[in-house]
């Protein structure tokens, strides 16, 4: 008898729970209706964007607010803001023209309210600021380009110049978030030529093309091979046979550059090595090629991140710093900005195939001997590796 009572009680509870579940599902379906519209619209103009403030509808089903708009003809963009916020940011506009934005209040079941249409007129976008402040100046073997980017927006500036057939061809692309950046494009003869530049923002918007005609200053490749010049205080002992200083001028770069200079682990930091250019030259620039190989050593482990370049015409044979002058400070640049150990194809192309480009100050003296002092690697290790060093300038 007691067993029958227990069984009846269990059955009653199961029916009750089932009824509650069905009721909740029914209530949920009834409540999940399209919310009301946002109201009391106010627009704050921003460079290339706008912040739209509003009052949220009181509907319990409200989940978020969605904005739909075009940043350029045919290019639809969407933004979302949660129901805990009273504004939404719409960005990516390439100009200061009036743009139409449609706002929708959206329920938990993705049901949208009727749209509220808002007109926004952005302030001058970074794309236009960069384009309007582009300046070109001749330099050793090419052109130096500067511009202003006060909002530190992510932009890319692509440089074009005529090829042998006279067609404008892309020669360099420079990526920056700096306020007042400067970049160089080299490798041109000492004759007048036309250059063009186009600015691109992170939404794919493009500026007009700015053109200029300049005559690059004479520059030549400092001939290889250089000469090993190991001094007593230098760190030049190789990790493995073949990973010696002289591999820095064997002209092997890119994905096949498995072998380069690789100092022994435990050598300590900072560390430096020296070599002889075999000619005295006023240096204009150099390229540092990261170690390539299928393992992708760039921007990780012993790849240099911060270092100094020193020069001398009469170095102390005992290895002291007497007779040396610092020519420049250098820091490795990673285009993607991704964490250490994560490289994009663009990163590997920039570092190992094309090489990082560094420009010597105009007032740097002419020197014959160079010393590279590495202060820090990308993984903060106590050894270094790199593939190749190539220098340009004018021999004296």
HELIX and SHEET records of a PDB file:
HELIX    1   1 UNK A    2  UNK A   31  1                                  30    
HELIX    2   2 UNK A  126  UNK A  132  1                                   7    
HELIX    3   3 UNK A  245  UNK A  249  5                                   5    
HELIX    4   4 UNK A  254  UNK A  256  5                                   3    
HELIX    5   5 UNK A  345  UNK A  348  1                                   4    
HELIX    6   6 UNK A  349  UNK A  354  3                                   6    
SHEET    1   A 3 UNK A  39  UNK A  46  0                                        
SHEET    2   A 3 UNK A  49  UNK A  55 -1                                        
SHEET    3   A 3 UNK A  87  UNK A  91 -1                                        
SHEET    1   B 4 UNK A  75  UNK A  82  0                                        
SHEET    2   B 4 UNK A  62  UNK A  72 -1                                        
SHEET    3   B 4 UNK A  98  UNK A 107 -1                                        
SHEET    4   B 4 UNK A 116  UNK A 121 -1                                        
SHEET    1   C 3 UNK A 135  UNK A 139  0                                        
SHEET    2   C 3 UNK A 142  UNK A 146 -1                                        
SHEET    3   C 3 UNK A 182  UNK A 185 -1                                        
SHEET    1   D 4 UNK A 168  UNK A 176  0                                        
SHEET    2   D 4 UNK A 155  UNK A 162 -1                                        
SHEET    3   D 4 UNK A 192  UNK A 201 -1                                        
SHEET    4   D 4 UNK A 210  UNK A 215 -1                                        
SHEET    1   E 4 UNK A 220  UNK A 221  0                                        
SHEET    2   E 4 UNK A 388  UNK A 395 -1                                        
SHEET    3   E 4 UNK A 271  UNK A 289 -1                                        
SHEET    4   E 4 UNK A 227  UNK A 228 -1                                        
SHEET    1   F 4 UNK A 220  UNK A 221  0                                        
SHEET    2   F 4 UNK A 388  UNK A 395 -1                                        
SHEET    3   F 4 UNK A 271  UNK A 289 -1                                        
SHEET    4   F 4 UNK A 356  UNK A 359 -1                                        
SHEET    1   G 6 UNK A 220  UNK A 221  0                                        
SHEET    2   G 6 UNK A 388  UNK A 395 -1                                        
SHEET    3   G 6 UNK A 271  UNK A 289 -1                                        
SHEET    4   G 6 UNK A 367  UNK A 377 -1                                        
SHEET    5   G 6 UNK A 304  UNK A 312 -1                                        
SHEET    6   G 6 UNK A 325  UNK A 331 -1                                        
SHEET    1   H 2 UNK A 261  UNK A 262  0                                        
SHEET    2   H 2 UNK A 385  UNK A 386 -1                                        
END                                                                             
